[in-house]
Amino acid sequence: MTKTPHPISCGISNWGGYALLTRVALAIERLDALEKVTLEQEGMLLDHLIQHGPAIEGITFKQEHSVNGVEFGDYMKVIERVKETAFE
């Protein structure tokens, strides 16, 4: 197991992934990479995984338009806030 001096604590793993993406984008001065993360893009991805893949909701174990018990719109609010911090 590899140890890290900077753990990312998050309620949903995807949020931690987007926090890491945001930090990397800041470090390499490529904030344009964050523009590709949108409500529409993420919604289409989730729809595709629900319709065509084995994706199930992490809490209800059903194919639903939510992530780990969080409605999709609320889930995206956190990602949007992470992105906003990069531009502040």
C-alpha positions in Angstrom: 0.0 0.0 0.0 1.3 3.4 -0.9 1.0 6.1 1.7 0.2 9.7 0.9 1.0 12.8 3.0 -2.1 14.5 1.8 -5.3 12.4 2.1 -8.5 13.5 0.5 -11.5 13.1 2.8 -14.9 13.0 1.1 -18.4 11.6 1.5 -18.5 10.2 -2.1 -15.3 9.0 -3.8 -16.1 10.9 -7.0 -16.1 14.2 -5.1 -12.5 13.3 -4.0 -11.6 12.6 -7.6 -12.9 15.9 -8.7 -11.1 17.6 -5.9 -7.8 16.0 -7.0 -8.5 16.9 -10.7 -9.1 20.5 -9.6 -5.8 20.6 -7.7 -3.9 19.1 -10.6 -5.5 21.6 -13.0 -4.4 24.4 -10.7 -0.9 23.0 -10.4 -0.4 22.7 -14.2 -2.3 25.9 -14.9 -4.9 24.1 -17.0 -8.2 25.2 -15.6 -9.8 24.7 -19.0 -9.8 20.9 -18.1 -12.5 21.7 -15.5 -14.8 23.2 -18.2 -15.5 19.7 -19.4 -17.0 18.7 -16.1 -20.6 19.9 -16.5 -24.1 18.9 -15.2 -25.0 17.9 -18.7 -21.9 15.8 -19.3 -22.1 14.0 -15.9 -25.9 13.5 -16.4 -25.3 11.8 -19.8 -22.6 9.6 -18.3 -24.8 8.5 -15.4 -27.7 7.9 -17.8 -25.5 5.8 -20.0 -24.2 3.7 -17.1 -27.8 3.2 -15.8 -29.2 2.2 -19.2 -26.3 0.2 -20.6 -24.1 -0.9 -17.8 -24.2 -2.7 -14.5 -24.2 0.6 -12.6 -26.4 0.6 -9.5 -27.0 3.2 -6.8 -24.5 2.6 -3.9 -27.1 2.9 -1.2 -30.4 1.5 -2.6 -28.7 -1.0 -5.0 -31.2 0.1 -7.7 -30.5 1.7 -11.1 -31.4 5.2 -10.0 -30.4 8.7 -11.0 -28.5 9.4 -7.8 -25.1 8.8 -6.3 -24.6 7.1 -3.0 -28.0 8.2 -1.7 -27.6 11.8 -2.9 -29.9 13.1 -5.6 -28.1 13.9 -8.8 -28.6 17.7 -8.6 -27.3 17.8 -5.0 -24.4 15.6 -6.0 -23.5 18.0 -8.8 -23.7 21.0 -6.5 -20.7 19.8 -4.6 -18.7 19.2 -7.8 -19.7 22.7 -9.0 -18.5 24.2 -5.7 -15.2 22.4 -6.0 -14.8 23.8 -9.5 -15.7 27.3 -8.3 -13.0 27.3 -5.7 -10.4 26.9 -8.5 -11.5 30.2 -10.1 -11.6 32.2 -6.9 
